[in-house]
Amino acid sequence: MRYKRIHKGIFINRPNRFIAHIEIDGKNEVCHVKNTGRCKELLIPGTVVYVEESDNISRKTKYDLIAVEKDKMLVNMDSQVVNQVVKDWLFAGGLYPKPRLIQPEYRYRDSRIDFYIEDDMRKALIEVKGVTLEEDGIAAFPDAPTLRGVKHIKHLVQAINDGFEAYILFVIQFKPVKYFVPNDKTHPEFGMALREAKEAGVNILAYDCLVTPDSIKIDETVDIQL
């Protein structure tokens, strides 16, 4: 996945979940934040960030916040790009070598699961989670309580009984990474549901990403410690 018209800026503040004030070329700009998570460890005043300039002149905000420098690491914090990155990975044979059908936003029970995929022999449901939280090289999810995330995990367990393979794919939007853990401190119910899902046969996967100011691509598998 590649972005267009990337600009470097300095983060000033984030008055609400959806916008941030960023200094770009010496001017204070109001930018759209494509991640509703807390991201407090990333969005620190004075931090170098990267934004994409929109070509839609009718928008209220001219820029989208894409990536943040954290120490020597670049973190992509665009939560809206994660499913596109996974879609590219699936079509390239990341999960099934020769997928016959890949359907985003698959309706299952009263949820929309991120992907349905099938080949000649198998069919699977895949729930995708973008990960931006990092501490001492350890990636963690979530950075805020997610009742929706717990609901989807439980539905994946049910899907196994309906004849599907089931996957939870954590896309870590940076590298390097030592390993991935559920963030039990922030949302213990999510970690509990994840462990129960693994016991029930849900496949838990984690991959890091190659990130540049104007691109992101799934790269290598990451160890998971539940």
N, C-alpha and C positions, 0 to 999 in steps of 0.2 A: 504494500500500500504506500503510495507516494502522494505527498501534499504539494500544493502550488503556492507561490507567492508568500514565502515564509519570511518573517521579520524577527529580529532579535529585540528583546525589551527587558525592562526591569520591573518586577512585581512591586506594586505599592500597597494595595489592600484589596480585600474582598468583602464588600458590604453585605452581600447575600450569596446564596448558593449559586446563582445563575450569572453573576457578573463579577468582574475584577477590574480594578484600575491599574493600568500598566503604562509605564513611560516608554514611548517608542519615538526614536529620533527627537528626543527632548520635549515631547508633548505628552500630556496625560490623556490616555485613550481609555474609553470604556469598552471592555472586551467580554464576549460571551464565554462562559466556563462550561465546557462540554462534559463535566463530571460533577455530579451532585453530592459526592462523598465529602467528608470533612477535609481531607488532604492538608491538615494543619502542619504536618511535618515537611510538606513540600512548599506550600505557599507562605513563605517568610518574607517580610519586607526587605527589599534589596536583592532578592534572588533573581538570577538571570533566567528568563523564560523565552519561549519561541511561540509566535502566533502566526496564524494563517489569515491573510487578507481575503475577504470575501469579494466576489465580483457582483454581488447582488446589491444594487444601489438603493433598494427599498428597505433594506434591513435597518433595524434600530442600532445595531452594533456593527462596526466595520470589520472587527477581528474576532477570531476564535482562538482560545488558549489551547495549545497543542502539547508542549513539552516543557519540562522544568529541569534545570541543572541542580543536582544534589551532590555536594562534594565533587568527586570526579566522575559521577555517573549522570547519565541523561535518562530521565523518566518521562515516558509518554503518558499523559494523563487524560487523553481523549477517550472517554468510555464509549463513545458512539462509533469508534473505528474498530473496536475489538471484534465484533461479529463479522465485519468485512474481511479482516485479517484471517479469521478462522475459516470463513467461506473459501478464500483463496487457498488455504492450506488443505482443506478437504478436497477441493477439485484437483489439487496437485497430488492426491493420493496419501495425504498425511495420516488418515485413519484406515480407510479401505483402499487398497491399491487401485482398484478399478470401480469407482462408485458408479452406479447406474442412475441414481436419483439423489439429489440434495435439495431439500425443501426447508427454507428458513421459516421461522415463526409457525411451527407446527402445532396445531390445536390438539391437546390431549387432556381429557377430562375438562376441568374448568381453568386450565392453564395454557399459556403459549410457551412451549419449549423452544429453545433457540434454533435447533436443527433436527430434522429427520433425515437419515441417510440410509441407503440400501445398496447392496450389490446383488449378484445372482443368488447368493446363499443366505445373506444376513440382512437384518434391519435394526436400526438403532436410533435412540433419542439422545441428544447431546445438549446439555445445559452449559453455557459459557459464563465464566466470571473473570472480569478484568481485574488485575492486581497491581496496585501502585504503592502499597504500604511496605516499607522496608526498614529493618533495624539490625545493624551489625551484620549485614549481608543475608539476613533471613527475610523471606517474603511472607506476608500474612494477609489473610482475608477473613472477614470484612473489616473495613475501617469505621463502620457504623452498623448498628443492629439492622438486620435484613429479614423481616418476617416473610417476605416474598421468596427469598433465597431458601429458607427452611421449607416452605411449601413446595417449591420445585424439587427439592431433594426427595421429599416424601413421595411425590408423584413419580419420580424415576424408580423408586423402589416398587411401586405399584406396576410400573410399565414392564418390569421383569416378569411379573406374573402373567402379563398379557402377551408374552412372547417376544418382547424387544430385548436387545442389548441396551444397556444404559451407561452413559458417560457423563461425568462432570469434568470439564476442562478449565483449569485455571491458567489464564494467559497472563504471565508476569511481564509487565510492560517496561522492563529494564533488564540489564545484566551488568556485572555478574551476580549470581545468586548461589548461596550455599545450599539452601533447601527451603521448602515451603511448609508452613504450618497453618492450621485454622486459628483465628484470633479469638481464643477462648476468653481472654480478658474483656474484650469488647462485647462479644455475643456468644456466651457459652452454649446456648441452644443450637446455634449453627454448627459448632464443633461436634456436639453430641449427635446431631442429625447426620453429619458427614461420616462419623465413625459407624453409626448404625447402618448407613447406606452401604458402606464398604462390606460390612458383615453380611449384608443381604445380597451382595453380588454386583453392586454398582461399581463401575470402573472409575477410579479417581486418577486424573492425569494433570500434570503441570509442565508447562513449557515456558522458557524465557524468550525474549525477543531481541533482535538486533534493532537498535533505535538510533536514528540520526535526527537532526532538526526537521528534516522534511520526509522521513520515511519510518516505517515500522514493519517488521516481518518476523513471524514465528521462527525460532531457531532450534534450541536444544531442549531435551527433556530435563526436568529438575526433580531431584529427590523429594519425596513427600514424607513428612513425619507427623503421624496422627497421634 
